Amino acid sequence: MGRPSRARLDFRALRHNVGVARQLAPRSRLMAVVKANAYGHGAVAIAGALQAEADALAVACIEEALELRYAGIDAPILLLEGCFEAHELQTAAQLDLWVTIENERQLQWLETASLPAPLTCWLKVDTGMNRMGVSALRAPAFFQRLKASHNAAREIVTYTHFASADDVASQQTAQQLAIFDALSVTGPRSAANSAGLLAWPGAHYDWVRPGYMLYGNSPMMQDHPNTQTLLPVMTLTSAVISLRDVAVGESVGYGGTWVAQRASRIATVAIGYGDGYPREAANGTPVLVNGQRAALAGRISMDMMTVDVTALDAVELGSEVVLWGAGLPLAEVARCANTIGYELVTRMPARTPRIVVHD
């Protein structure tokens, strides 16, 4: 078996979470977002499972789309950031990729290209996030130019992205929706990311674009009933590889940041920041050892971490340790590391094996 650190991927949970998304937006088509290596879960494996469950997939850039096409994924794939160079339009047409148009340069490239087939285009409109997209004022003119271009397929989807949909107390999402609804364009629309899908029914439109929630994690700042049935896809696990007794006053780990306040039993676990576990995790961050909660004791090393198991029963070499996932929410660990769950999973390195569980 080798080194015990691994990320176990439960594809039953993945399919379940797609089902939750479908139930919340039954009249919308579903675009599953698999950018950033499917949020660290492994893009090819996840996309292979999702292409039968979703109506389309979405990635950030053409490099991510090429990885999927070369692996045999034939589902529609949208480039969320569009093309960065004019020649990418040729590749998109050859591989039947959908493209975002969000600025004048991208639109001019499309209008002047010589393509083997028209491209399905998604027009990105900035309704208040001020990151990407043509302004709402200019959107109708962009839309008409796309309609007039022989390089754009007949159906053009207009879409936007929310800045604060994860905060149900914020007024910004309602303001963005009002701007989006007022656009004088026709055809299908899309606005809902995971948070929009979970908490803003008025944002569902013709397409929803869940990402983070499909992997079983809540994007919401507050507790929300629609997140309660999500199941974590990734469970990060390892095992105890060493045990020792530490006297009162002795320290553990680099810098001696944890000092025993009582006679303590310390377990060393084969996982560290080289495996994707955050170095910023504070003393006291929870882990599960044999299903029992224990606390991080000492600074995270590249390959190892140390855990206070003094109060636990039957801990021995080889005892399983869960770092996040089933039984231990990713968000709880992220808070202890002063970050968000998105960052933890997307930073998961190739060194950590992904082990797929289908049933």
N, C-alpha and C positions, 0 to 999 in steps of 0.2 A: 504493500500500500504506500510506502514511503512517508514523506512528511505529511502530517495529518490536516494541515490547514486547507480548506476548500470551501467553495460557494455552492451549496446545493440548490438547484433550481427546480421548483415544483411546477410543472406545466399544467397540472390539474388546477392549481391556483390561478395561473395565467388565463386559462379558458373561463374559469369562474368569474374573474374580474372583467373580462370582455362581456360576459353575460350581464353583469351589473350595469355596465355602460349601455348595453343594448336596452335593458329594461328602463333606464332613466330617460333615454331618448329614442323611443321605439320608431319614430317617424323619420329619424335622421340616418344618413349613411355615416359609417364609422371609418375614420382614418387613424390607424394606429401609429403612433410616433415611435420610431426605433433609432433615432439619432444617438450620437455619442455611444456607439457600441451597444445599442438598446439599453441605455442608462446603465452601462456597465455589466449587463447580464449576458452579453454575447449576441451580436446583431444577427449573424447567420442563423443560429439555432432559434432565436426568438422570432425572427421574420418567417422562418420556415413553418413555425407553429401558428403564427398569426395570419398568414396569407389565406388560410382557409376560414378564418374567423372574422376578418375585417374586409371592408370594401376597398381599401387602399392602405398604403404605408407612407410614412414621411420620414425624410432624413434631412440633415442640415445642408449637405453639399454633394457634388457629383461623385467625389471619391467614395463616400459612404454608399451611394447608389450602385456604383460599379462593383463594390465588394458583394453586394446582394445579387446583382444580375449574374456575375461570374460564378456564384454559388448555386445558380439555378432558380432563384426567386423570380417569378414572372408576374407577380401582382403589380398593379399600378403603383408607382413611387413618385411622390412629390418632392422636389428640391425646395426646401423652406426658405433658403437664402437666395435661390435663383442661381444664375450663372455668373461666374466671376470673370470669364473671358468669352469673347464671341464664339470661338471655336467649340465651346462646350455645347452650344445649341445643336451642332451636328451630331455629337455623341448622344445627346438627349433624344433627338429624332430617331437615330438608329436603334436605340435601346428602349424606345417608347417610355421615356420619362416625362413626367409632368413638371412644368417650370413655374416658379414664382416670377412675376414682373412687379418690381417695387420702386423703380426709378427710371428716369429718362434714358440713361445709357442702355439699360437692359431692353427697354422698349425699342430703341433705335436698332440695336443689334438684331432683334427679332424681325423688325420691319424690312431690313436690308439683307437678311440671310437668304441663301439658296439651300433650302432644306428638302430632303426626300419625302417628307410628309409633314402635315401641320402638327403643331404641338398643342396639347391641352395646357392652357394657361390659367394660373390663379393670380388674380390682381390683389396685391397686398395694399391695404389702406390703413394709414395711421390715424387712429381715432383718439389719441391722447397719450400713448405710451412714449412717443417721440424717440423711437429706436430705429424702426424700419417702416417703409411703406410710403406711398404717395399720399399727399394731404387729401383730406375729404373734399376740399374745394376743387382740386385738380382731378379727382378720381373719375368723374363722368367723362372728361375728355380722354383720359387714358383708356377707359372702357371702350369708347367709340373707336379709337385708333386700333385697339385689339380686334374689335368686331370687323374692321375694314381690312385687316391684314390677312393675306392668303396663307401666312405661316401660323396662324392661330386657329385651333379647332373651333367649331361653331359654339360649343358650350364653354363659357368663361365663368369661373367661380370667383366671386368677390369675397375677400376675407380680411379679418383684422385679428389683433391679439390683445388680450387684456393685461393691464398692469397690476391690478389689485383684486382680481376675482377670488383670491384665497382669503380675503378679509370681507366677511359678509357685512361688517359695520361700515365699510367704506362706501362713499357715494360715487367713486370714480367709475365703477363698472356700469352703473345706471347711466352716467353721463356718456360713456363710450357707446353704450347701446343706443342712446338717443341719436348720437351723431351717425352711427352706422345705419339705423333705420331710416334716416332722412336722406340717404344717398339716392340720387336719381339714376340708378342702374337697374337692369333687369337680370334675371337668371338666378342660379343657385348662390347661396351665401354660406359662410362659415365664420364662427367667432369663438366657440367654446373649446378651450383647453380643458385639462382635467378639472380644475377648479370651477370653470364655467359650466361644465357638464354636471358636476356634483351639486352645485349650489345656485345656479342661475337658469331655471327652465326657459326663460325668455330668450336665452342666448343659444338655444340648440339649433335653430335654423335647419338648413338642408344637410350640412355636414358637421360632425363633431370631431375633435382632434385630440383624444386623450393620449397621454403619455405616462406620466408618473403613476397615475392611479392604476394603470394596467399591471404594474409591477407590485401592486398590493399596498401602496403607501399613500397616506393622506397628504394632499397639498395644502390643506386648510389650516389657517392660523387658529381657529376655534374648533372645538368639537362639533361635528356635524353628523346627523343621523345617517346620511347617505354613505358615509365612510365606514360604518360599523361592520359591514359585511365583506369588505375587501380582505383578501388573503395574501400574505407576503409570498412573493415568488422566490426571492433569494433568502436563504438562511446561511449565514456565514458561521462556519464551525471550525474547531480545532480540537486539541486534546492536551491534557496535562502530561508534561514530559519530565518534570522533576518536582520533588516535594522537600521542604525543609522546615525546621522549627527555628523561630527567631525570638530572641529574648527581648524583654522590655528595654526600650531605648535603642535597639539596633535599627538601622535603616535598610531600605531595600531599593535597589536599582540605581541608575545613573543620577548623580547629584543628591542622593539621599533625600528625595522629596517626601518619602513616606517613612515615618518612624513608628515602630510598634509601641502602642500604649498598654499592651498586655502581652503575655506570652502568646505567640501567634504561629499559625501554620500557614505557610506560603506555598502556593502552587505556581510553577512556571508553565506557561502555555506557549505552544509553538505557533505564534502569530505576532506580527508587528506591523510597523508602518510600511515595510517592504511588501507586505501582503495586502495593503489597502486599509488597515485599521488606523484610525487617526492618531498621530502623535500627540495632538492637542487634548486628547481625552484626559479628564482630570481624575485625581484620586477619588475613589468612590463610585466611578462609572460602573453601572451594573453589567454583569455577565451571568450566564447560567452555567453551573457546573452540575452535571447529572440532573438537570432540570431544576436545580435550587439556585436562588439568587445569591450571588457573591459580589464582592466589590474589588475594583482595580486598586492595586497597592503598589505605587511606584511608577516611574516614567516609562512610557512605551519605547521599546527598543526597535531596531530594524526588523529583527526576526522573532522576538519574544516579548511577552508581557508577564507580569506577576500579579497574582490575585490572592486576596486574603480569604482563606477557606476555613478559618479557625472554628466557625460555628456550624460547619457542614458535616454530615455523616458520610462515611464510606467513599471518601475521595482517595483515589489511587492513581498510579501511573496508567495512562490510557483513558481516564475518565473524560467523557465528551464535554466540550465547552462550546456554548452558543454565544456568539458575539452580537448578533442581531438577527431578526427574522422571526421564525415561529416561536412564540412565547416571550419575545423581547422586542418591542417595537423599535424600528430603525430611528424614528423621530426622538425617542428617549435617549438613545446613545448620541445622536447628533447634538442634542441640547447640551449634553455633558462635554462635548468637544467644541462648543461654541460655533456650530455650523449648522447646515441643513442636510437632510437625508439625501437630497439630490447630489450633493457634492460627494458624499461618502460612496454611493454606488457607482457614480460615473468615474471616480478615480480608482476603481478596482483594477489592479494591474493584471497583465497576462500571467504573471507568476502564480496567481491563485487559480487552481483548476476549477472550472465550472462543471458540475456533475448534474446531468439532467435526470429528473424523475418524472416519468410519464404517467404512472398510475399507482 
